């Protein structure tokens, strides 16, 4: 018997066999250090003995969820709920030299809070995004470093990037958005992004890695995207970018260049199996874009092996739906899921992906629980080039999320995967392991004072909100920009 081994047994185990997930009712998983030693049934003669045995009846023992595009900072998107205006105004005076919206210490609080939230909701691997709405051309240097420190301290598996772009925006005195192009700032941002990848490889273990993130294809010139493509290849890392997330990106590209955003990426050689395009909603042929058949763009994505990160919740809040999850999947495109807003609730993203797929296709069989669960595990892992993640099989990384399905708010359970997708939430994650180390125990992140961290984050949030309001060029107050659901009277 190995005292170092841990056995998780009972309930339903999501095993990976012959390239697909299967459910083992009463199964077990044996973790041996950072790797899975065995997946099967406890009475199998090949099942190794373990020094620690955790009995988990009524639970779903799942591969750790892979969060392919997650907000890893205090989320500004929550200010846009139920509000028609789109942006976060930046006055010219602020853009030309106003102080950063968040201090270095506030960014460290934001990072620790975000990583704790990810783990608590069952994500074992996350690939970050931090907002540019509060910034200019790239990230403050401290932010990705703070995320690396938080990931190391709390035990998360992280893929981190420094955002960069060579187009940015401010709002003039009439509230009209103006675009500024600065090739030098773009090149400087790319250099910082490359340096981050190299420093993560040098200073951190396998659990914290880097990738390149030209922030949006819309705000990066052809030259900058080509340079990022070459740098990602030379570094041996993946590349990800926000893509086709608004209709104007596609309609403008088709009108000005006679090419869709997908065709532009194809021309630049950006498409490929190491590239993930986040959102990819407004393709040629979309009802709000026109310009031909969507199948043309879908084929380019599929044939190149390009991945798509689907983040349905944040867009559903804006009345936008992917058209559609099943259509992209049937075209042969690998889809992963991400929480591009707070909380980092991957079961909630699975549910929204499933429901909106049914709405988009007017088909109750669309967006099956099996397919969206695959996207939240295998799909995200494949986009990261990690066949050892998102799967419970011998030799895989010992990343496991245990969901407790024994709860009155879930009701009775028929199929545990359907229950997870349609009834559960990230808060139902009971235990989480990364590399065989328990990072969430009994619903609490190990080593985190929930109340203290939440108090710190709430303090930072109040300052964050006030700083955003203060830079509005039209001088509007918080109630005008970001109103509460009801009139609020304060003492």
Secondary structure by P-SEA (a helix, b strand, c coil): ccccbbbbbccccccccccbbbbbcccbbbbcccccccccccccccbbbbcbbbbbcccccccccccccccccccccccccccccccccccccccccccccccaaaaaaaaaaaaaaaaaacccccbbbbbccccccccccaaaaaaaaaaaaacccbbbbbbbbcbbbbbccccbbbbbbbaaaaaaaaaaaaaaaaaaacccccccbbbbbccccccccaaaaaaaaaaaaaacbbbbbbccccaaaaaaaaaaccccaaaaaaaacccccccccccccccccccccccccaaaaaaaaaaabbbbbbbcaaaaaaccccccaaaaaaabbbbbbbcccccccaaaaaaaaaaaaaaaacccccccaaaaaaaacaaaaaaaccccccccccccccbbbbbbcccccccccccaaaaaacccccccccbbbcccccccccccccccaaaaaaaaaaaaaaaaaaaaaaacccccccccccccccccccc
